């Protein structure tokens, strides 16, 4: 993949496989000069690729670029070797490098990593500064790859080219052009799938992959939750791509369909109904009766166990109302899960949702908040809401209104994915509802009583 250019950016923004394209000229917001609110392209590329634990992630930039979002989400890995994603590797480009070029420093950094870390591969991220000074990162990668016989993947993701969403697409482009199809498996599984856009945040993936395996589905590779470099190299031999919520990688699956004839489906594993629907969507894509019958049998077992486990929580949550203030696909997937445990979802935020997510959210929730910062407090009063589920910045609103609060953003430490994850969500919501602190904190202190 050569340095990112205007045509590539335009193609990624106007994605033909994106459902938003028929409603607006560009499926993604174009970059606004000087604006990086909500994350830049570099951050999006990091998020998409960091869960690969068997590679070293090297950022070719000044050290300050590392401070934005290095591994801010809990993305656990089962990799038995050294997990280098917790370390921030950076070439530390300085003023001298800007003037004279940073090629030598990048080459020395790659040599050091190979000598001291023995990784399966190296992902090198281009940033604003190194893109502007014109370092020939692709040439260095080719030479280092040939010299040391390990993949050196260049991710052209300078922050100034666009948003976090676009950066995720650029990360997918790098994987497709430099890794996928570079290794052949010993055998091809008839029901092999790639999980695309599953980052295994708080272990979400581990909630449903055992169920898929019991049915007879094999996960060939993931991009990138609990991912392995060798597996993604063989991703072209899977029979189905499964997009797990993250629509930003729709370009990748569309191109894989064109190049390798791999169809794709899009699913969500939040809540009972959506998990069941996701499993059936995957097995039905293979059109194998035995596989479908096996899936129905296991789904029945899992749903029966789930309903028994949810009984005590549903008694506590009966009649409770909630407002959901989160982003993207969670605007509807978390709403679906809340409804499955007996909570009425009054409103959900669609401020960071795509047009496709907004259309789906309408089928779950009647009120869609476009400016939640100003709308949620008013809706809490109007609808006598009991629970606010959002990111940490909304905690003050819950305290002010004396209602229960649950943090459902990526900073949470417990998985809400699939059937077992729904039980964890029910537990967290009940613990919050029963916690007296939210009512006590808004009352007058004893020493203030006249």
RODO-2510 file (C-alpha; in nm, 4 decimals, decimal comma):
residues 450
     n   res          X          Y          Z
     1     x     0,0000     0,0000     0,0000
     2     x     0,1626     0,3252    -0,1138
     3     x     0,1259     0,6539     0,0698
     4     x    -0,2392     0,7481     0,1105
     5     x    -0,3610     0,9851    -0,1638
     6     x    -0,6683     1,1926    -0,2425
     7     x    -0,8255     0,9251    -0,4621
     8     x    -0,7954     0,6605    -0,1899
     9     x    -0,9515     0,8937     0,0655
    10     x    -1,2358     0,9762    -0,1714
    11     x    -1,3004     0,6062    -0,2423
    12     x    -1,3034     0,5218     0,1277
    13     x    -1,5391     0,8077     0,2085
    14     x    -1,7779     0,7154    -0,0730
    15     x    -1,8122     0,3458     0,0045
    16     x    -2,0498     0,1742    -0,2391
    17     x    -2,1346    -0,1029     0,0102
    18     x    -2,2404     0,1453     0,2785
    19     x    -2,6151     0,1842     0,3235
    20     x    -2,5669     0,5570     0,3898
    21     x    -2,4509     0,6274     0,0355
    22     x    -2,7996     0,6625    -0,1088
    23     x    -2,8899     0,9203     0,1550
    24     x    -2,5888     1,1526     0,1463
    25     x    -2,3040     1,2280    -0,0923
    26     x    -2,0413     1,0773     0,1378
    27     x    -2,0907     0,7922     0,3815
    28     x    -1,8338     0,9406     0,6205
    29     x    -1,7854     1,2982     0,7319
    30     x    -1,5010     1,4666     0,5469
    31     x    -1,2199     1,6130     0,7601
    32     x    -1,2504     1,9706     0,8780
    33     x    -0,9172     2,1603     0,8844
    34     x    -0,7776     2,1814     1,2381
    35     x    -1,0475     1,9592     1,3900
    36     x    -0,9743     1,6273     1,5587
    37     x    -1,2721     1,6119     1,7958
    38     x    -1,3848     1,2542     1,8425
    39     x    -1,0509     1,1125     1,7240
    40     x    -0,8304     1,1427     1,4170
    41     x    -0,7454     0,8853     1,1497
    42     x    -0,4323     0,7737     1,3367
    43     x    -0,6405     0,6957     1,6439
    44     x    -0,8919     0,4997     1,4352
    45     x    -0,6158     0,2883     1,2802
    46     x    -0,4778     0,2141     1,6270
    47     x    -0,8173     0,1024     1,7557
    48     x    -0,8700    -0,1274     1,4576
    49     x    -0,5317    -0,3003     1,4798
    50     x    -0,3997    -0,2837     1,8378
    51     x    -0,5607    -0,6092     1,9587
    52     x    -0,3025    -0,8007     1,7527
    53     x    -0,0810    -0,8971     2,0473
    54     x     0,1834    -1,1014     1,8649
    55     x     0,3153    -0,7997     1,6730
    56     x     0,4887    -0,4823     1,7860
    57     x     0,3019    -0,1600     1,7081
    58     x     0,5539     0,1134     1,6229
    59     x     0,4410     0,4737     1,5763
    60     x     0,6656     0,6824     1,3504
    61     x     0,6048     1,0217     1,5083
    62     x     0,6999     1,2655     1,7808
    63     x     0,6477     1,1101     2,1250
    64     x     0,3404     1,3269     2,1891
    65     x     0,1343     1,1281     1,9352
    66     x     0,1344     0,8339     2,1779
    67     x    -0,0534     1,0271     2,4438
    68     x    -0,3899     1,0347     2,2677
    69     x    -0,5349     0,6867     2,2952
    70     x    -0,2776     0,4130     2,3453
    71     x    -0,4678     0,1009     2,4488
    72     x    -0,7419     0,2925     2,6324
    73     x    -0,9850     0,0022     2,5962
    74     x    -0,9692    -0,3322     2,7738
    75     x    -0,8975    -0,5659     2,4804
    76     x    -0,7712    -0,8883     2,6449
    77     x    -0,5766    -1,1498     2,4515
    78     x    -0,5105    -1,5203     2,5033
    79     x    -0,1702    -1,4892     2,3343
    80     x     0,0844    -1,6884     2,5354
    81     x     0,3882    -1,4845     2,4324
    82     x     0,4782    -1,1293     2,5316
    83     x     0,1847    -0,8964     2,4685
    84     x     0,3488    -0,5820     2,3290
    85     x     0,0297    -0,3794     2,2880
    86     x     0,0713    -0,2482     2,6421
    87     x     0,3987    -0,0824     2,5416
    88     x     0,4056     0,2430     2,3474
    89     x     0,6781     0,2026     2,0852
    90     x     0,7666     0,5279     1,9115
    91     x     1,0520     0,6536     1,6913
    92     x     1,0443     0,9902     1,8746
    93     x     1,0786     1,2147     1,5711
    94     x     1,2487     1,5420     1,6660
    95     x     1,3115     1,8775     1,4993
    96     x     1,6332     1,7463     1,3430
    97     x     1,4421     1,4542     1,1901
    98     x     1,1849     1,6942     1,0445
    99     x     1,4684     1,8847     0,8763
   100     x     1,6918     1,5964     0,7666
   101     x     1,4354     1,3135     0,7442
   102     x     1,3416     1,0341     0,9839
   103     x     1,4206     0,7333     0,7629
   104     x     1,7384     0,6414     0,9506
   105     x     1,5641     0,6601     1,2871
   106     x     1,2772     0,4404     1,1638
   107     x     1,5175     0,1802     1,0264
   108     x     1,7139     0,1732     1,3539
   109     x     1,3901     0,1381     1,5530
   110     x     1,2790    -0,1624     1,3480
   111     x     1,6239    -0,3232     1,3892
   112     x     1,6075    -0,2693     1,7661
   113     x     1,2589    -0,4219     1,7939
   114     x     1,3540    -0,7308     1,5938
   115     x     1,6714    -0,7816     1,7971
   116     x     1,5110    -0,7317     2,1394
   117     x     1,1450    -0,8344     2,1077
   118     x     1,1401    -1,1114     1,8463
   119     x     0,7857    -1,0271     1,7272
   120     x     0,5824    -1,2163     1,4668
   121     x     0,5601    -0,8891     1,2727
   122     x     0,5732    -0,5110     1,3057
   123     x     0,2971    -0,2606     1,2309
   124     x     0,4373     0,0863     1,1601
   125     x     0,1951     0,3792     1,1789
   126     x     0,2463     0,6909     0,9692
   127     x     0,1359     1,0121     1,1424
   128     x     0,0887     1,3770     1,0478
   129     x     0,4519     1,4828     1,0915
   130     x     0,6094     1,1885     0,9066
   131     x     0,3564     1,2164     0,6250
   132     x     0,4399     1,5847     0,5763
   133     x     0,8189     1,5377     0,5771
   134     x     0,7825     1,2564     0,3227
   135     x     0,9725     0,9666     0,4832
   136     x     0,9817     0,6677     0,2463
   137     x     0,8366     0,4199     0,4951
   138     x     0,7315     0,1691     0,2278
   139     x     1,0873     0,1292     0,1003
   140     x     1,2195     0,0743     0,4535
   141     x     0,9478    -0,1826     0,5200
   142     x     1,0337    -0,3775     0,2035
   143     x     1,4025    -0,3871     0,2895
   144     x     1,3477    -0,4809     0,6550
   145     x     1,0958    -0,7482     0,5593
   146     x     1,3358    -0,9037     0,3108
   147     x     1,6309    -0,8831     0,5494
   148     x     1,4590    -1,0331     0,8550
   149     x     1,1875    -1,2428     0,6887
   150     x     0,9005    -1,1084     0,9006
   151     x     0,6053    -0,8920     0,7884
   152     x     0,6572    -0,5177     0,8327
   153     x     0,3198    -0,3563     0,7649
   154     x     0,3000     0,0166     0,6968
   155     x    -0,0272     0,1762     0,8066
   156     x    -0,0690     0,5085     0,6271
   157     x    -0,2908     0,6873     0,8784
   158     x    -0,1831     1,0513     0,9244
   159     x    -0,4368     1,2205     1,1500
   160     x    -0,5029     1,5123     0,9168
   161     x    -0,6650     1,2974     0,6443
   162     x    -0,9889     1,2513     0,8378
   163     x    -1,1839     1,1048     1,1258
   164     x    -1,1395     0,7998     1,3478
   165     x    -1,3873     0,6104     1,1281
   166     x    -1,1731     0,6739     0,8208
   167     x    -0,8633     0,5657     1,0141
   168     x    -1,0219     0,2277     1,0868
   169     x    -1,0817     0,1886     0,7132
   170     x    -0,7186     0,2774     0,6426
   171     x    -0,6120     0,0107     0,8922
   172     x    -0,8269    -0,2400     0,7058
   173     x    -0,6719    -0,1325     0,3748
   174     x    -0,3220    -0,1966     0,5141
   175     x    -0,4176    -0,5466     0,6303
   176     x    -0,5856    -0,6327     0,3003
   177     x    -0,3015    -0,5119     0,0782
   178     x    -0,0081    -0,6356     0,2865
   179     x    -0,1194    -0,9401     0,4880
   180     x    -0,4380    -1,1161     0,3742
   181     x    -0,3586    -1,3874     0,1205
   182     x     0,0134    -1,4124     0,2040
   183     x    -0,0104    -1,7543     0,3743
   184     x    -0,2047    -2,0724     0,2981
   185     x    -0,3685    -2,2933     0,5658
   186     x    -0,3029    -2,6673     0,5926
   187     x    -0,6749    -2,7287     0,5404
   188     x    -0,9863    -2,5231     0,4618
   189     x    -1,2793    -2,5549     0,7008
   190     x    -1,6207    -2,5744     0,5286
   191     x    -1,7755    -2,3410     0,7874
   192     x    -1,4860    -2,1008     0,8476
   193     x    -1,5573    -1,7354     0,9284
   194     x    -1,3640    -1,4134     0,9813
   195     x    -1,4830    -1,1855     1,2614
   196     x    -1,4411    -0,8313     1,1298
   197     x    -1,4686    -0,5280     1,3596
   198     x    -1,4691    -0,7422     1,6741
   199     x    -1,2107    -0,5943     1,9104
   200     x    -1,2871    -0,8241     2,2073
   201     x    -1,3470    -0,5277     2,4368
   202     x    -1,3696    -0,6693     2,7923
   203     x    -1,3726    -1,0173     2,6371
   204     x    -1,6986    -0,9831     2,4384
   205     x    -1,5759    -1,2262     2,1731
   206     x    -1,5127    -1,5019     2,4263
   207     x    -1,8798    -1,4949     2,5227
   208     x    -2,0054    -1,6235     2,1881
   209     x    -1,7174    -1,7938     2,0035
   210     x    -1,7474    -2,1103     2,2215
   211     x    -2,1138    -2,1313     2,1171
   212     x    -2,0205    -2,0986     1,7498
   213     x    -1,7566    -2,3704     1,7919
   214     x    -2,0100    -2,6060     1,9541
   215     x    -2,2347    -2,5576     1,6534
   216     x    -1,9498    -2,6394     1,4134
   217     x    -1,8330    -2,2933     1,3059
   218     x    -1,4574    -2,2289     1,2935
   219     x    -1,3210    -1,8779     1,3515
   220     x    -1,0409    -1,8527     1,0944
   221     x    -0,9282    -1,5027     1,1934
   222     x    -1,0369    -1,1869     1,3714
   223     x    -0,9759    -0,8217     1,2932
   224     x    -0,8573    -0,7691     1,5474
   225     x    -0,9870    -0,8993     1,8845
   226     x    -0,7550    -1,1665     2,0262
   227     x    -0,6082    -1,1702     1,6748
   228     x    -0,2990    -1,3458     1,5422
   229     x    -0,0840    -1,2294     1,2534
   230     x    -0,0664    -1,5767     1,0969
   231     x    -0,4452    -1,6178     1,1080
   232     x    -0,5188    -1,2880     0,9336
   233     x    -0,2726    -1,3888     0,6603
   234     x    -0,4995    -1,6885     0,5911
   235     x    -0,8265    -1,4929     0,6151
   236     x    -0,8827    -1,5285     0,2394
   237     x    -0,9686    -1,8979     0,2913
   238     x    -1,2681    -1,8325     0,5158
   239     x    -1,6143    -1,8910     0,3689
   240     x    -1,7923    -1,5968     0,5340
   241     x    -1,7024    -1,2542     0,6742
   242     x    -1,9001    -1,1553     0,9833
   243     x    -1,9051    -0,7830     1,0622
   244     x    -1,9616    -0,7483     1,4355
   245     x    -2,1270    -0,4082     1,4707
   246     x    -1,8305    -0,2016     1,3395
   247     x    -1,9489    -0,0626     1,0056
   248     x    -1,6208     0,1223     0,9516
   249     x    -1,4686    -0,1937     0,8007
   250     x    -1,7399    -0,2432     0,5375
   251     x    -1,4843    -0,1463     0,2688
   252     x    -1,2595    -0,4353     0,3704
   253     x    -1,5330    -0,6984     0,3448
   254     x    -1,6604    -0,5565     0,0169
   255     x    -1,3121    -0,5802    -0,1366
   256     x    -1,2630    -0,9322     0,0039
   257     x    -1,5876    -1,0304    -0,1643
   258     x    -1,4582    -0,8922    -0,4946
   259     x    -1,1098    -1,0475    -0,4647
   260     x    -1,1816    -1,3763    -0,2864
   261     x    -1,5559    -1,4279    -0,3372
   262     x    -1,6265    -1,4237     0,0373
   263     x    -1,9797    -1,2979     0,1188
   264     x    -2,0506    -1,1042     0,4386
   265     x    -2,3201    -1,0558     0,7001
   266     x    -2,3518    -0,7903     0,9713
   267     x    -2,4590    -0,8894     1,3238
   268     x    -2,4712    -0,7807     1,6879
   269     x    -2,4112    -0,9997     1,9919
   270     x    -2,5720    -0,7739     2,2519
   271     x    -2,8835    -0,9096     2,4215
   272     x    -3,0805    -1,2321     2,3914
   273     x    -3,2747    -1,1531     2,0730
   274     x    -2,9790    -1,0108     1,8799
   275     x    -2,7430    -1,2913     1,9854
   276     x    -2,9903    -1,5528     1,8678
   277     x    -3,0484    -1,3594     1,5463
   278     x    -2,6714    -1,3268     1,4920
   279     x    -2,6083    -1,6994     1,5320
   280     x    -2,8924    -1,7887     1,2956
   281     x    -2,7780    -1,5288     1,0401
   282     x    -2,4319    -1,6884     1,0351
   283     x    -2,5457    -2,0508     1,0054
   284     x    -2,8160    -1,9726     0,7497
   285     x    -2,5529    -1,8075     0,5298
   286     x    -2,3951    -2,1533     0,4832
   287     x    -2,7293    -2,3096     0,3767
   288     x    -2,6457    -2,6370     0,5552
   289     x    -2,9480    -2,8065     0,7186
   290     x    -2,7473    -3,0029     0,9759
   291     x    -2,5643    -2,6871     1,0825
   292     x    -2,8915    -2,4935     1,1125
   293     x    -3,0567    -2,7720     1,3155
   294     x    -2,7561    -2,7900     1,5483
   295     x    -2,7668    -2,4125     1,5966
   296     x    -3,1374    -2,4197     1,6867
   297     x    -3,0743    -2,6952     1,9393
   298     x    -2,7910    -2,5083     2,1134
   299     x    -2,9769    -2,1746     2,1032
   300     x    -3,2738    -2,3377     2,2788
   301     x    -3,0451    -2,4687     2,5547
   302     x    -2,8718    -2,1318     2,5988
   303     x    -3,1956    -1,9317     2,6058
   304     x    -3,3513    -2,1623     2,8661
   305     x    -3,0476    -2,1281     3,0934
   306     x    -3,0475    -1,7514     3,0405
   307     x    -3,4143    -1,7043     3,1346
   308     x    -3,3672    -1,8968     3,4591
   309     x    -3,0597    -1,6887     3,5468
   310     x    -3,2389    -1,3589     3,4689
   311     x    -3,5491    -1,4230     3,6848
   312     x    -3,4255    -1,2525     4,0071
   313     x    -3,2962    -0,9513     3,8157
   314     x    -3,6138    -0,9053     3,6124
   315     x    -3,8141    -0,8855     3,9383
   316     x    -3,5977    -0,5957     4,0560
   317     x    -3,6014    -0,4179     3,7178
   318     x    -3,9740    -0,4598     3,6421
   319     x    -4,1226    -0,1235     3,5441
   320     x    -3,7877     0,0572     3,5395
   321     x    -3,7151     0,3175     3,2719
   322     x    -3,3774     0,4040     3,1240
   323     x    -3,2059     0,6522     2,8950
   324     x    -2,9067     0,5402     2,6891
   325     x    -2,6337     0,7875     2,5933
   326     x    -2,3557     0,6132     2,4038
   327     x    -2,2324     0,6044     2,0456
   328     x    -2,2384     0,4172     1,7161
   329     x    -2,3989     0,0750     1,7032
   330     x    -2,4389     0,0739     2,0828
   331     x    -2,7191     0,3274     2,0393
   332     x    -2,9400     0,0314     1,9463
   333     x    -2,7524    -0,2846     2,0484
   334     x    -2,7390    -0,1899     2,4182
   335     x    -3,1029    -0,0742     2,3949
   336     x    -3,1997    -0,4194     2,2702
   337     x    -3,0149    -0,5836     2,5599
   338     x    -3,1834    -0,3568     2,8154
   339     x    -3,5249    -0,4451     2,6764
   340     x    -3,4363    -0,8141     2,7083
   341     x    -3,3957    -0,7728     3,0857
   342     x    -3,7296    -0,5956     3,1203
   343     x    -3,6278    -0,2286     3,1099
   344     x    -3,8173     0,0309     2,9076
   345     x    -3,5695     0,2371     2,7050
   346     x    -3,7183     0,5864     2,6788
   347     x    -3,4483     0,7443     2,4592
   348     x    -3,1103     0,6748     2,3028
   349     x    -2,8395     0,9032     2,1669
   350     x    -2,7629     0,8957     1,7941
   351     x    -2,5110     1,1810     1,7938
   352     x    -2,2210     0,9530     1,6900
   353     x    -2,4289     0,6989     1,4989
   354     x    -2,4228     0,6369     1,1243
   355     x    -2,7394     0,6802     0,9179
   356     x    -2,7730     0,3017     0,9116
   357     x    -2,7437     0,2824     1,2918
   358     x    -3,0062     0,5550     1,3252
   359     x    -3,2521     0,3599     1,1108
   360     x    -3,1975     0,0475     1,3223
   361     x    -3,2267     0,2467     1,6473
   362     x    -3,5718     0,3675     1,5380
   363     x    -3,6972     0,0079     1,5489
   364     x    -3,5954    -0,0244     1,9143
   365     x    -3,6493     0,3207     2,0687
   366     x    -3,9018     0,5968     2,0001
   367     x    -3,6977     0,9011     2,1083
   368     x    -3,3602     0,9587     1,9416
   369     x    -3,1408     1,2252     2,1032
   370     x    -2,9244     1,4268     1,8646
   371     x    -2,7827     1,6523     2,1382
   372     x    -2,7888     1,4345     2,4514
   373     x    -2,5962     1,6857     2,6617
   374     x    -2,8952     1,9203     2,6525
   375     x    -3,1781     1,6679     2,6048
   376     x    -3,1157     1,3881     2,8542
   377     x    -3,1748     1,5885     3,1746
   378     x    -3,5092     1,7152     3,0450
   379     x    -3,6191     1,3661     2,9358
   380     x    -3,5252     1,2204     3,2752
   381     x    -3,7712     1,4597     3,4404
   382     x    -4,0459     1,4247     3,1784
   383     x    -4,0496     1,0428     3,1774
   384     x    -3,9568     0,9772     3,5403
   385     x    -3,6482     0,7808     3,4310
   386     x    -3,4781     0,5501     3,6840
   387     x    -3,1451     0,4708     3,5161
   388     x    -2,8942     0,6549     3,2955
   389     x    -2,6537     0,4348     3,0990
   390     x    -2,3717     0,6312     2,9384
   391     x    -2,0008     0,7150     2,9470
   392     x    -1,8311     0,8583     3,2539
   393     x    -1,8954     1,2190     3,1512
   394     x    -2,2691     1,1743     3,2119
   395     x    -2,2253     1,0630     3,5742
   396     x    -2,2822     1,4203     3,6960
   397     x    -2,6250     1,4261     3,5289
   398     x    -2,7252     1,1068     3,7123
   399     x    -2,6019     1,2465     4,0454
   400     x    -2,7829     1,5751     3,9889
   401     x    -3,1071     1,3933     3,9033
   402     x    -3,0550     1,1323     4,1804
   403     x    -3,0998     0,8340     3,9515
   404     x    -2,8940     0,5168     3,9036
   405     x    -2,5958     0,5286     3,6672
   406     x    -2,4128     0,2542     3,4721
   407     x    -2,0996     0,3148     3,2617
   408     x    -2,1528     0,1202     2,9361
   409     x    -1,8690     0,2637     2,7278
   410     x    -1,5430     0,0870     2,6441
   411     x    -1,3909     0,1806     2,9812
   412     x    -1,6152    -0,0753     3,1521
   413     x    -1,4415    -0,3848     3,2895
   414     x    -1,7152    -0,6480     3,2426
   415     x    -1,8377    -0,7961     2,9136
   416     x    -2,2026    -0,7473     2,8154
   417     x    -2,1728    -0,9654     2,5044
   418     x    -2,4008    -1,2599     2,4147
   419     x    -2,6117    -1,4595     2,6622
   420     x    -2,3755    -1,4618     2,9619
   421     x    -2,2911    -1,0983     2,9063
   422     x    -2,6592    -1,0116     2,9406
   423     x    -2,6537    -1,1618     3,2904
   424     x    -2,3525    -0,9410     3,3735
   425     x    -2,5408    -0,6366     3,2457
   426     x    -2,8453    -0,7268     3,4563
   427     x    -2,6227    -0,7609     3,7630
   428     x    -2,4577    -0,4211     3,7053
   429     x    -2,7880    -0,2434     3,6453
   430     x    -2,9451    -0,4026     3,9556
   431     x    -2,6432    -0,3117     4,1691
   432     x    -2,6756     0,0471     4,0544
   433     x    -3,0543     0,0610     4,1045
   434     x    -3,0216    -0,0779     4,4584
   435     x    -2,7273     0,1458     4,5480
   436     x    -2,8572     0,4189     4,7842
   437     x    -2,5736     0,6585     4,7048
   438     x    -2,7505     0,8104     4,4021
   439     x    -3,0467     0,9197     4,6159
   440     x    -2,8375     1,0215     4,9185
   441     x    -2,5858     1,2278     4,7220
   442     x    -2,8511     1,4747     4,6065
   443     x    -3,0010     1,5412     4,9501
   444     x    -2,9144     1,8246     5,1851
   445     x    -2,6236     1,7466     5,4171
   446     x    -2,7139     1,7220     5,7911
   447     x    -2,5011     2,0249     5,8792
   448     x    -2,6849     2,2336     5,6170
   449     x    -3,0301     2,1758     5,7678
   450     x    -3,1641     2,4896     5,9321
***
